[in-house]
Amino acid sequence: MHRHLRRYLNWIPAEYVDAMAPMTGWAGSEEQLLAVLRKFDEVGTDEVQLIPTSADLEQLRRAADVVAAL
């Protein structure tokens, strides 16, 4: 995730990206993603952006399946 952030946020000074990296991003199972999204829903969040960090389309399909289960 840190490497991805360094590329994605390359317009921000590296020391700021490095400081943000430990609190940014998430990786886990589909069940864990569903639990996280439900917590967002419980506090009234009406928009969450899921940004894949892999070229693997299966990652996107799995995330879409989780969202569809909400």
PDB file with SEQRES, HELIX, SHEET and CRYST1 records, atoms N, CA, C and O in Angstrom:
SEQRES   1 A   70  MET HIS ARG HIS LEU ARG ARG TYR LEU ASN TRP ILE PRO          
SEQRES   2 A   70  ALA GLU TYR VAL ASP ALA MET ALA PRO MET THR GLY TRP          
SEQRES   3 A   70  ALA GLY SER GLU GLU GLN LEU LEU ALA VAL LEU ARG LYS          
SEQRES   4 A   70  PHE ASP GLU VAL GLY THR ASP GLU VAL GLN LEU ILE PRO          
SEQRES   5 A   70  THR SER ALA ASP LEU GLU GLN LEU ARG ARG ALA ALA ASP          
SEQRES   6 A   70  VAL VAL ALA ALA LEU                                          
HELIX    1 AA1 HIS A    2  TYR A    8  1                                   7    
HELIX    2 AA2 ALA A   14  MET A   20  1                                   7    
HELIX    3 AA3 ALA A   21  MET A   23  5                                   3    
HELIX    4 AA4 GLU A   30  GLU A   42  1                                  13    
HELIX    5 AA5 LEU A   57  ALA A   68  1                                  12    
CRYST1    1.000    1.000    1.000  90.00  90.00  90.00 P 1           1          
ATOM      1  N   MET A   1       0.821  -1.182   0.000  1.00  0.00           N  
ATOM      2  CA  MET A   1       0.000   0.000   0.000  1.00  0.00           C  
ATOM      3  C   MET A   1       0.875   1.259   0.000  1.00  0.00           C  
ATOM      4  O   MET A   1       0.585   2.228  -0.702  1.00  0.00           O  
ATOM      5  N   HIS A   2       1.925   1.232   0.779  1.00  0.00           N  
ATOM      6  CA  HIS A   2       2.804   2.397   0.860  1.00  0.00           C  
ATOM      7  C   HIS A   2       3.406   2.711  -0.518  1.00  0.00           C  
ATOM      8  O   HIS A   2       3.447   3.869  -0.935  1.00  0.00           O  
ATOM      9  N   ARG A   3       3.861   1.688  -1.202  1.00  0.00           N  
ATOM     10  CA  ARG A   3       4.434   1.884  -2.533  1.00  0.00           C  
ATOM     11  C   ARG A   3       3.391   2.469  -3.488  1.00  0.00           C  
ATOM     12  O   ARG A   3       3.699   3.351  -4.290  1.00  0.00           O  
ATOM     13  N   HIS A   4       2.165   1.974  -3.395  1.00  0.00           N  
ATOM     14  CA  HIS A   4       1.077   2.500  -4.227  1.00  0.00           C  
ATOM     15  C   HIS A   4       0.844   3.977  -3.919  1.00  0.00           C  
ATOM     16  O   HIS A   4       0.710   4.783  -4.840  1.00  0.00           O  
ATOM     17  N   LEU A   5       0.794   4.337  -2.658  1.00  0.00           N  
ATOM     18  CA  LEU A   5       0.565   5.730  -2.290  1.00  0.00           C  
ATOM     19  C   LEU A   5       1.686   6.630  -2.791  1.00  0.00           C  
ATOM     20  O   LEU A   5       1.435   7.753  -3.228  1.00  0.00           O  
ATOM     21  N   ARG A   6       2.909   6.146  -2.729  1.00  0.00           N  
ATOM     22  CA  ARG A   6       4.036   6.941  -3.225  1.00  0.00           C  
ATOM     23  C   ARG A   6       3.859   7.260  -4.706  1.00  0.00           C  
ATOM     24  O   ARG A   6       4.170   8.369  -5.141  1.00  0.00           O  
ATOM     25  N   ARG A   7       3.360   6.289  -5.491  1.00  0.00           N  
ATOM     26  CA  ARG A   7       3.117   6.526  -6.920  1.00  0.00           C  
ATOM     27  C   ARG A   7       1.882   7.392  -7.129  1.00  0.00           C  
ATOM     28  O   ARG A   7       1.921   8.356  -7.892  1.00  0.00           O  
ATOM     29  N   TYR A   8       0.789   7.054  -6.457  1.00  0.00           N  
ATOM     30  CA  TYR A   8      -0.494   7.725  -6.657  1.00  0.00           C  
ATOM     31  C   TYR A   8      -0.453   9.186  -6.207  1.00  0.00           C  
ATOM     32  O   TYR A   8      -1.059  10.053  -6.836  1.00  0.00           O  
ATOM     33  N   LEU A   9       0.252   9.444  -5.135  1.00  0.00           N  
ATOM     34  CA  LEU A   9       0.318  10.791  -4.574  1.00  0.00           C  
ATOM     35  C   LEU A   9       1.673  11.444  -4.858  1.00  0.00           C  
ATOM     36  O   LEU A   9       2.202  12.178  -4.023  1.00  0.00           O  
ATOM     37  N   ASN A  10       2.222  11.174  -6.028  1.00  0.00           N  
ATOM     38  CA  ASN A  10       3.571  11.648  -6.334  1.00  0.00           C  
ATOM     39  C   ASN A  10       3.679  13.164  -6.432  1.00  0.00           C  
ATOM     40  O   ASN A  10       4.791  13.686  -6.508  1.00  0.00           O  
ATOM     41  N   TRP A  11       2.596  13.868  -6.434  1.00  0.00           N  
ATOM     42  CA  TRP A  11       2.602  15.335  -6.471  1.00  0.00           C  
ATOM     43  C   TRP A  11       2.707  15.942  -5.074  1.00  0.00           C  
ATOM     44  O   TRP A  11       2.885  17.151  -4.929  1.00  0.00           O  
ATOM     45  N   ILE A  12       2.595  15.095  -4.047  1.00  0.00           N  
ATOM     46  CA  ILE A  12       2.731  15.531  -2.651  1.00  0.00           C  
ATOM     47  C   ILE A  12       4.145  15.176  -2.196  1.00  0.00           C  
ATOM     48  O   ILE A  12       4.639  14.102  -2.540  1.00  0.00           O  
ATOM     49  N   PRO A  13       4.811  16.043  -1.434  1.00  0.00           N  
ATOM     50  CA  PRO A  13       6.156  15.701  -0.952  1.00  0.00           C  
ATOM     51  C   PRO A  13       6.182  14.334  -0.239  1.00  0.00           C  
ATOM     52  O   PRO A  13       5.292  14.009   0.547  1.00  0.00           O  
ATOM     53  N   ALA A  14       7.206  13.563  -0.532  1.00  0.00           N  
ATOM     54  CA  ALA A  14       7.314  12.182  -0.035  1.00  0.00           C  
ATOM     55  C   ALA A  14       7.180  12.094   1.476  1.00  0.00           C  
ATOM     56  O   ALA A  14       6.600  11.131   1.977  1.00  0.00           O  
ATOM     57  N   GLU A  15       7.699  13.075   2.226  1.00  0.00           N  
ATOM     58  CA  GLU A  15       7.616  12.978   3.685  1.00  0.00           C  
ATOM     59  C   GLU A  15       6.166  13.055   4.175  1.00  0.00           C  
ATOM     60  O   GLU A  15       5.832  12.483   5.212  1.00  0.00           O  
ATOM     61  N   TYR A  16       5.312  13.756   3.437  1.00  0.00           N  
ATOM     62  CA  TYR A  16       3.889  13.816   3.810  1.00  0.00           C  
ATOM     63  C   TYR A  16       3.196  12.496   3.489  1.00  0.00           C  
ATOM     64  O   TYR A  16       2.389  12.000   4.275  1.00  0.00           O  
ATOM     65  N   VAL A  17       3.515  11.940   2.342  1.00  0.00           N  
ATOM     66  CA  VAL A  17       2.950  10.635   1.972  1.00  0.00           C  
ATOM     67  C   VAL A  17       3.389   9.586   2.983  1.00  0.00           C  
ATOM     68  O   VAL A  17       2.582   8.760   3.410  1.00  0.00           O  
ATOM     69  N   ASP A  18       4.655   9.613   3.366  1.00  0.00           N  
ATOM     70  CA  ASP A  18       5.166   8.657   4.347  1.00  0.00           C  
ATOM     71  C   ASP A  18       4.437   8.796   5.688  1.00  0.00           C  
ATOM     72  O   ASP A  18       4.183   7.802   6.368  1.00  0.00           O  
ATOM     73  N   ALA A  19       4.108  10.019   6.058  1.00  0.00           N  
ATOM     74  CA  ALA A  19       3.397  10.246   7.321  1.00  0.00           C  
ATOM     75  C   ALA A  19       1.960   9.755   7.248  1.00  0.00           C  
ATOM     76  O   ALA A  19       1.417   9.275   8.243  1.00  0.00           O  
ATOM     77  N   MET A  20       1.339   9.870   6.077  1.00  0.00           N  
ATOM     78  CA  MET A  20      -0.051   9.431   5.911  1.00  0.00           C  
ATOM     79  C   MET A  20      -0.176   7.915   5.749  1.00  0.00           C  
ATOM     80  O   MET A  20      -1.182   7.325   6.141  1.00  0.00           O  
ATOM     81  N   ALA A  21       0.832   7.301   5.179  1.00  0.00           N  
ATOM     82  CA  ALA A  21       0.756   5.900   4.768  1.00  0.00           C  
ATOM     83  C   ALA A  21       0.290   4.937   5.863  1.00  0.00           C  
ATOM     84  O   ALA A  21      -0.532   4.069   5.571  1.00  0.00           O  
ATOM     85  N   PRO A  22       0.768   5.041   7.106  1.00  0.00           N  
ATOM     86  CA  PRO A  22       0.339   4.077   8.114  1.00  0.00           C  
ATOM     87  C   PRO A  22      -1.165   4.128   8.428  1.00  0.00           C  
ATOM     88  O   PRO A  22      -1.722   3.165   8.954  1.00  0.00           O  
ATOM     89  N   MET A  23      -1.814   5.250   8.104  1.00  0.00           N  
ATOM     90  CA  MET A  23      -3.241   5.391   8.425  1.00  0.00           C  
ATOM     91  C   MET A  23      -4.117   5.366   7.181  1.00  0.00           C  
ATOM     92  O   MET A  23      -5.320   5.611   7.267  1.00  0.00           O  
ATOM     93  N   THR A  24      -3.533   5.076   6.039  1.00  0.00           N  
ATOM     94  CA  THR A  24      -4.256   5.110   4.775  1.00  0.00           C  
ATOM     95  C   THR A  24      -4.245   3.726   4.151  1.00  0.00           C  
ATOM     96  O   THR A  24      -3.262   2.991   4.244  1.00  0.00           O  
ATOM     97  N   GLY A  25      -5.327   3.397   3.531  1.00  0.00           N  
ATOM     98  CA  GLY A  25      -5.404   2.123   2.841  1.00  0.00           C  
ATOM     99  C   GLY A  25      -5.903   1.013   3.738  1.00  0.00           C  
ATOM    100  O   GLY A  25      -5.933   1.139   4.962  1.00  0.00           O  
ATOM    101  N   TRP A  26      -6.284  -0.053   3.116  1.00  0.00           N  
ATOM    102  CA  TRP A  26      -6.819  -1.177   3.846  1.00  0.00           C  
ATOM    103  C   TRP A  26      -6.675  -2.424   3.002  1.00  0.00           C  
ATOM    104  O   TRP A  26      -6.797  -2.367   1.778  1.00  0.00           O  
ATOM    105  N   ALA A  27      -6.418  -3.538   3.638  1.00  0.00           N  
ATOM    106  CA  ALA A  27      -6.364  -4.833   2.960  1.00  0.00           C  
ATOM    107  C   ALA A  27      -6.971  -5.863   3.902  1.00  0.00           C  
ATOM    108  O   ALA A  27      -6.713  -5.846   5.105  1.00  0.00           O  
ATOM    109  N   GLY A  28      -7.757  -6.733   3.362  1.00  0.00           N  
ATOM    110  CA  GLY A  28      -8.374  -7.762   4.186  1.00  0.00           C  
ATOM    111  C   GLY A  28      -9.276  -8.642   3.340  1.00  0.00           C  
ATOM    112  O   GLY A  28      -9.294  -8.544   2.113  1.00  0.00           O  
ATOM    113  N   SER A  29     -10.011  -9.491   4.007  1.00  0.00           N  
ATOM    114  CA  SER A  29     -10.898 -10.423   3.326  1.00  0.00           C  
ATOM    115  C   SER A  29     -12.200  -9.739   2.937  1.00  0.00           C  
ATOM    116  O   SER A  29     -12.478  -8.615   3.353  1.00  0.00           O  
ATOM    117  N   GLU A  30     -12.980 -10.427   2.144  1.00  0.00           N  
ATOM    118  CA  GLU A  30     -14.284  -9.906   1.762  1.00  0.00           C  
ATOM    119  C   GLU A  30     -15.174  -9.711   2.984  1.00  0.00           C  
ATOM    120  O   GLU A  30     -15.917  -8.733   3.067  1.00  0.00           O  
ATOM    121  N   GLU A  31     -15.098 -10.632   3.920  1.00  0.00           N  
ATOM    122  CA  GLU A  31     -15.902 -10.522   5.141  1.00  0.00           C  
ATOM    123  C   GLU A  31     -15.495  -9.287   5.948  1.00  0.00           C  
ATOM    124  O   GLU A  31     -16.346  -8.592   6.503  1.00  0.00           O  
ATOM    125  N   GLN A  32     -14.203  -9.023   6.007  1.00  0.00           N  
ATOM    126  CA  GLN A  32     -13.722  -7.845   6.725  1.00  0.00           C  
ATOM    127  C   GLN A  32     -14.139  -6.557   6.017  1.00  0.00           C  
ATOM    128  O   GLN A  32     -14.489  -5.574   6.672  1.00  0.00           O  
ATOM    129  N   LEU A  33     -14.104  -6.557   4.695  1.00  0.00           N  
ATOM    130  CA  LEU A  33     -14.554  -5.394   3.936  1.00  0.00           C  
ATOM    131  C   LEU A  33     -16.031  -5.129   4.193  1.00  0.00           C  
ATOM    132  O   LEU A  33     -16.431  -3.982   4.393  1.00  0.00           O  
ATOM    133  N   LEU A  34     -16.830  -6.161   4.191  1.00  0.00           N  
ATOM    134  CA  LEU A  34     -18.248  -6.002   4.467  1.00  0.00           C  
ATOM    135  C   LEU A  34     -18.468  -5.416   5.857  1.00  0.00           C  
ATOM    136  O   LEU A  34     -19.314  -4.538   6.034  1.00  0.00           O  
ATOM    137  N   ALA A  35     -17.721  -5.889   6.833  1.00  0.00           N  
ATOM    138  CA  ALA A  35     -17.844  -5.368   8.201  1.00  0.00           C  
ATOM    139  C   ALA A  35     -17.463  -3.889   8.262  1.00  0.00           C  
ATOM    140  O   ALA A  35     -18.131  -3.103   8.935  1.00  0.00           O  
ATOM    141  N   VAL A  36     -16.402  -3.509   7.567  1.00  0.00           N  
ATOM    142  CA  VAL A  36     -15.969  -2.107   7.550  1.00  0.00           C  
ATOM    143  C   VAL A  36     -17.028  -1.239   6.881  1.00  0.00           C  
ATOM    144  O   VAL A  36     -17.365  -0.168   7.387  1.00  0.00           O  
ATOM    145  N   LEU A  37     -17.549  -1.691   5.755  1.00  0.00           N  
ATOM    146  CA  LEU A  37     -18.572  -0.907   5.054  1.00  0.00           C  
ATOM    147  C   LEU A  37     -19.844  -0.777   5.886  1.00  0.00           C  
ATOM    148  O   LEU A  37     -20.509   0.259   5.851  1.00  0.00           O  
ATOM    149  N   ARG A  38     -20.177  -1.807   6.618  1.00  0.00           N  
ATOM    150  CA  ARG A  38     -21.359  -1.717   7.500  1.00  0.00           C  
ATOM    151  C   ARG A  38     -21.134  -0.692   8.607  1.00  0.00           C  
ATOM    152  O   ARG A  38     -22.063   0.023   8.983  1.00  0.00           O  
ATOM    153  N   LYS A  39     -19.924  -0.614   9.129  1.00  0.00           N  
ATOM    154  CA  LYS A  39     -19.629   0.400  10.149  1.00  0.00           C  
ATOM    155  C   LYS A  39     -19.759   1.801   9.574  1.00  0.00           C  
ATOM    156  O   LYS A  39     -20.296   2.693  10.231  1.00  0.00           O  
ATOM    157  N   PHE A  40     -19.273   2.005   8.357  1.00  0.00           N  
ATOM    158  CA  PHE A  40     -19.461   3.298   7.702  1.00  0.00           C  
ATOM    159  C   PHE A  40     -20.947   3.611   7.570  1.00  0.00           C  
ATOM    160  O   PHE A  40     -21.374   4.737   7.823  1.00  0.00           O  
ATOM    161  N   ASP A  41     -21.725   2.621   7.176  1.00  0.00           N  
ATOM    162  CA  ASP A  41     -23.163   2.807   7.017  1.00  0.00           C  
ATOM    163  C   ASP A  41     -23.820   3.175   8.348  1.00  0.00           C  
ATOM    164  O   ASP A  41     -24.705   4.030   8.394  1.00  0.00           O  
ATOM    165  N   GLU A  42     -23.389   2.533   9.419  1.00  0.00           N  
ATOM    166  CA  GLU A  42     -23.960   2.790  10.743  1.00  0.00           C  
ATOM    167  C   GLU A  42     -23.768   4.234  11.199  1.00  0.00           C  
ATOM    168  O   GLU A  42     -24.601   4.766  11.933  1.00  0.00           O  
ATOM    169  N   VAL A  43     -22.685   4.868  10.773  1.00  0.00           N  
ATOM    170  CA  VAL A  43     -22.443   6.257  11.190  1.00  0.00           C  
ATOM    171  C   VAL A  43     -22.974   7.258  10.169  1.00  0.00           C  
ATOM    172  O   VAL A  43     -22.749   8.461  10.303  1.00  0.00           O  
ATOM    173  N   GLY A  44     -23.673   6.767   9.154  1.00  0.00           N  
ATOM    174  CA  GLY A  44     -24.335   7.655   8.212  1.00  0.00           C  
ATOM    175  C   GLY A  44     -23.530   8.042   6.987  1.00  0.00           C  
ATOM    176  O   GLY A  44     -23.910   8.963   6.263  1.00  0.00           O  
ATOM    177  N   THR A  45     -22.438   7.361   6.746  1.00  0.00           N  
ATOM    178  CA  THR A  45     -21.645   7.661   5.562  1.00  0.00           C  
ATOM    179  C   THR A  45     -22.438   7.314   4.319  1.00  0.00           C  
ATOM    180  O   THR A  45     -22.995   6.221   4.220  1.00  0.00           O  
ATOM    181  N   ASP A  46     -22.493   8.236   3.370  1.00  0.00           N  
ATOM    182  CA  ASP A  46     -23.247   7.948   2.144  1.00  0.00           C  
ATOM    183  C   ASP A  46     -22.349   7.781   0.921  1.00  0.00           C  
ATOM    184  O   ASP A  46     -22.842   7.598  -0.193  1.00  0.00           O  
ATOM    185  N   GLU A  47     -21.036   7.844   1.125  1.00  0.00           N  
ATOM    186  CA  GLU A  47     -20.116   7.612   0.011  1.00  0.00           C  
ATOM    187  C   GLU A  47     -18.788   7.099   0.544  1.00  0.00           C  
ATOM    188  O   GLU A  47     -18.211   7.659   1.476  1.00  0.00           O  
ATOM    189  N   VAL A  48     -18.325   6.030  -0.064  1.00  0.00           N  
ATOM    190  CA  VAL A  48     -17.002   5.463   0.237  1.00  0.00           C  
ATOM    191  C   VAL A  48     -16.367   5.141  -1.106  1.00  0.00           C  
ATOM    192  O   VAL A  48     -17.013   4.557  -1.976  1.00  0.00           O  
ATOM    193  N   GLN A  49     -15.132   5.509  -1.277  1.00  0.00           N  
ATOM    194  CA  GLN A  49     -14.421   5.200  -2.516  1.00  0.00           C  
ATOM    195  C   GLN A  49     -13.481   4.034  -2.277  1.00  0.00           C  
ATOM    196  O   GLN A  49     -12.596   4.091  -1.424  1.00  0.00           O  
ATOM    197  N   LEU A  50     -13.687   2.985  -3.041  1.00  0.00           N  
ATOM    198  CA  LEU A  50     -12.800   1.825  -2.998  1.00  0.00           C  
ATOM    199  C   LEU A  50     -11.914   1.911  -4.236  1.00  0.00           C  
ATOM    200  O   LEU A  50     -12.405   1.829  -5.362  1.00  0.00           O  
ATOM    201  N   ILE A  51     -10.634   2.072  -4.031  1.00  0.00           N  
ATOM    202  CA  ILE A  51      -9.705   2.256  -5.139  1.00  0.00           C  
ATOM    203  C   ILE A  51      -8.770   1.053  -5.186  1.00  0.00           C  
ATOM    204  O   ILE A  51      -7.917   0.895  -4.313  1.00  0.00           O  
ATOM    205  N   PRO A  52      -8.926   0.203  -6.203  1.00  0.00           N  
ATOM    206  CA  PRO A  52      -8.053  -0.974  -6.306  1.00  0.00           C  
ATOM    207  C   PRO A  52      -6.594  -0.545  -6.457  1.00  0.00           C  
ATOM    208  O   PRO A  52      -6.291   0.472  -7.080  1.00  0.00           O  
ATOM    209  N   THR A  53      -5.723  -1.321  -5.889  1.00  0.00           N  
ATOM    210  CA  THR A  53      -4.293  -1.043  -6.005  1.00  0.00           C  
ATOM    211  C   THR A  53      -3.588  -2.154  -6.775  1.00  0.00           C  
ATOM    212  O   THR A  53      -2.372  -2.320  -6.684  1.00  0.00           O  
ATOM    213  N   SER A  54      -4.366  -2.899  -7.520  1.00  0.00           N  
ATOM    214  CA  SER A  54      -3.833  -4.012  -8.292  1.00  0.00           C  
ATOM    215  C   SER A  54      -4.436  -3.961  -9.691  1.00  0.00           C  
ATOM    216  O   SER A  54      -5.532  -3.434  -9.880  1.00  0.00           O  
ATOM    217  N   ALA A  55      -3.730  -4.501 -10.654  1.00  0.00           N  
ATOM    218  CA  ALA A  55      -4.255  -4.607 -12.014  1.00  0.00           C  
ATOM    219  C   ALA A  55      -5.150  -5.833 -12.162  1.00  0.00           C  
ATOM    220  O   ALA A  55      -5.720  -6.059 -13.230  1.00  0.00           O  
ATOM    221  N   ASP A  56      -5.275  -6.617 -11.110  1.00  0.00           N  
ATOM    222  CA  ASP A  56      -6.073  -7.838 -11.136  1.00  0.00           C  
ATOM    223  C   ASP A  56      -7.563  -7.489 -11.080  1.00  0.00           C  
ATOM    224  O   ASP A  56      -8.044  -7.001 -10.057  1.00  0.00           O  
ATOM    225  N   LEU A  57      -8.294  -7.734 -12.166  1.00  0.00           N  
ATOM    226  CA  LEU A  57      -9.722  -7.418 -12.203  1.00  0.00           C  
ATOM    227  C   LEU A  57     -10.536  -8.233 -11.202  1.00  0.00           C  
ATOM    228  O   LEU A  57     -11.639  -7.838 -10.824  1.00  0.00           O  
ATOM    229  N   GLU A  58     -10.002  -9.349 -10.783  1.00  0.00           N  
ATOM    230  CA  GLU A  58     -10.707 -10.165  -9.788  1.00  0.00           C  
ATOM    231  C   GLU A  58     -10.870  -9.384  -8.480  1.00  0.00           C  
ATOM    232  O   GLU A  58     -11.876  -9.552  -7.791  1.00  0.00           O  
ATOM    233  N   GLN A  59      -9.908  -8.541  -8.132  1.00  0.00           N  
ATOM    234  CA  GLN A  59     -10.022  -7.712  -6.937  1.00  0.00           C  
ATOM    235  C   GLN A  59     -11.254  -6.809  -7.038  1.00  0.00           C  
ATOM    236  O   GLN A  59     -11.998  -6.653  -6.070  1.00  0.00           O  
ATOM    237  N   LEU A  60     -11.458  -6.228  -8.192  1.00  0.00           N  
ATOM    238  CA  LEU A  60     -12.617  -5.361  -8.414  1.00  0.00           C  
ATOM    239  C   LEU A  60     -13.912  -6.156  -8.355  1.00  0.00           C  
ATOM    240  O   LEU A  60     -14.894  -5.701  -7.768  1.00  0.00           O  
ATOM    241  N   ARG A  61     -13.922  -7.321  -8.950  1.00  0.00           N  
ATOM    242  CA  ARG A  61     -15.127  -8.186  -8.924  1.00  0.00           C  
ATOM    243  C   ARG A  61     -15.483  -8.570  -7.490  1.00  0.00           C  
ATOM    244  O   ARG A  61     -16.652  -8.541  -7.106  1.00  0.00           O  
ATOM    245  N   ARG A  62     -14.479  -8.927  -6.708  1.00  0.00           N  
ATOM    246  CA  ARG A  62     -14.743  -9.328  -5.326  1.00  0.00           C  
ATOM    247  C   ARG A  62     -15.294  -8.148  -4.516  1.00  0.00           C  
ATOM    248  O   ARG A  62     -16.221  -8.318  -3.724  1.00  0.00           O  
ATOM    249  N   ALA A  63     -14.731  -6.969  -4.713  1.00  0.00           N  
ATOM    250  CA  ALA A  63     -15.228  -5.782  -4.006  1.00  0.00           C  
ATOM    251  C   ALA A  63     -16.665  -5.479  -4.443  1.00  0.00           C  
ATOM    252  O   ALA A  63     -17.505  -5.134  -3.612  1.00  0.00           O  
ATOM    253  N   ALA A  64     -16.945  -5.606  -5.724  1.00  0.00           N  
ATOM    254  CA  ALA A  64     -18.310  -5.354  -6.207  1.00  0.00           C  
ATOM    255  C   ALA A  64     -19.294  -6.343  -5.595  1.00  0.00           C  
ATOM    256  O   ALA A  64     -20.415  -5.968  -5.251  1.00  0.00           O  
ATOM    257  N   ASP A  65     -18.893  -7.583  -5.457  1.00  0.00           N  
ATOM    258  CA  ASP A  65     -19.764  -8.583  -4.821  1.00  0.00           C  
ATOM    259  C   ASP A  65     -20.066  -8.213  -3.379  1.00  0.00           C  
ATOM    260  O   ASP A  65     -21.192  -8.381  -2.911  1.00  0.00           O  
ATOM    261  N   VAL A  66     -19.059  -7.707  -2.675  1.00  0.00           N  
ATOM    262  CA  VAL A  66     -19.258  -7.284  -1.284  1.00  0.00           C  
ATOM    263  C   VAL A  66     -20.244  -6.130  -1.220  1.00  0.00           C  
ATOM    264  O   VAL A  66     -21.173  -6.143  -0.413  1.00  0.00           O  
ATOM    265  N   VAL A  67     -20.042  -5.136  -2.070  1.00  0.00           N  
ATOM    266  CA  VAL A  67     -20.931  -3.972  -2.075  1.00  0.00           C  
ATOM    267  C   VAL A  67     -22.346  -4.399  -2.416  1.00  0.00           C  
ATOM    268  O   VAL A  67     -23.298  -3.892  -1.823  1.00  0.00           O  
ATOM    269  N   ALA A  68     -22.506  -5.310  -3.346  1.00  0.00           N  
ATOM    270  CA  ALA A  68     -23.836  -5.787  -3.717  1.00  0.00           C  
ATOM    271  C   ALA A  68     -24.540  -6.486  -2.555  1.00  0.00           C  
ATOM    272  O   ALA A  68     -25.769  -6.537  -2.504  1.00  0.00           O  
ATOM    273  N   ALA A  69     -23.754  -7.024  -1.627  1.00  0.00           N  
ATOM    274  CA  ALA A  69     -24.332  -7.727  -0.475  1.00  0.00           C  
ATOM    275  C   ALA A  69     -24.869  -6.780   0.596  1.00  0.00           C  
ATOM    276  O   ALA A  69     -25.553  -7.218   1.521  1.00  0.00           O  
ATOM    277  N   LEU A  70     -24.566  -5.490   0.478  1.00  0.00           N  
ATOM    278  CA  LEU A  70     -25.035  -4.519   1.492  1.00  0.00           C  
ATOM    279  C   LEU A  70     -26.528  -4.299   1.394  1.00  0.00           C  
ATOM    280  O   LEU A  70     -27.089  -3.519   2.164  1.00  0.00           O  
TER     281      LEU A  70                                                      
END                                                                             
